[in-house]
Amino acid sequence: MMEQTVPIDMIVLLTKRSSKSTQTERIPEVLNDGLEKIDLKKFDYFLRVDGHVVLPKDFLGKNLEGEPDTLYGAGFSIVKIAPFIEIMGGRYYYLNDDSYLNAKFKQHGKKVGEQKIGLLHKEHAFNPKYYVERGRMLYLLGWTPFHILGIMSSTLARNRVREETCYNIFVIGSYFLSFLVRPPKLAIAGFVRDYQIRSEVQHLTGLSKKFSRLHFRL
């Protein structure tokens, strides 16, 4: 961690044991317990990183290019302090960590960056319960069925097909079970649904324009 090309002022190890029933609740509780012990206003960004990952030396340097307000991926999130305090009150939402925060930042027009360099993941135990909880949470957050199925298609485009397909079967199955049972969604779900639909329409419109130009040239 200390070998990053961007200077790191403080490292906090979170060791609190949570009594919450689900991992999607335990993670924000532990994170918030750590945040309570820090004067956030003294810093520009914080990095949340899982214990089973290794950061390349230029991980922060590359991903902070363009100064995003937030950026997250599997095993990490980078969050700018000022909008985190403004939007979230300096704390994670009690039912979810990165996905909810990412949606709130988008809702408030903040700059959500794209991952430029990834992490190295160590081998860790497969916990089906976590992926079942994740599928249910994505339903509560307002993800559309089309985007849930897109998880599998993106998996097939990468190298870790066997491992990620196993994980995502639990995510997708849990999502569609929730889709049938219909538990109450979170307040932000309407924004997430509309944002995903707009993004997909823009993507399809762009593809249509590219196809039209190609057809004209032919």
Secondary structure, DSSP 8 states (H G I E B T S, - for coil): -TT-SS--------------SSHHHHHHHHHHHHHTTS-GGG-SEEEEE-TTEE--TTHHHHHTTT--SEEEETTEEEEEHHHHHHHHTTS--TT-SHHHHHHHHHHTT--B---SS--EE------HHHHHHHHHHHHHTT--HHHHHHHHHHHHTSS-HHHHHHHHHHHHHHHHHHHHH-----TTHHHHHHHHHHHHHHHHHHHHHHHHHHHHH-
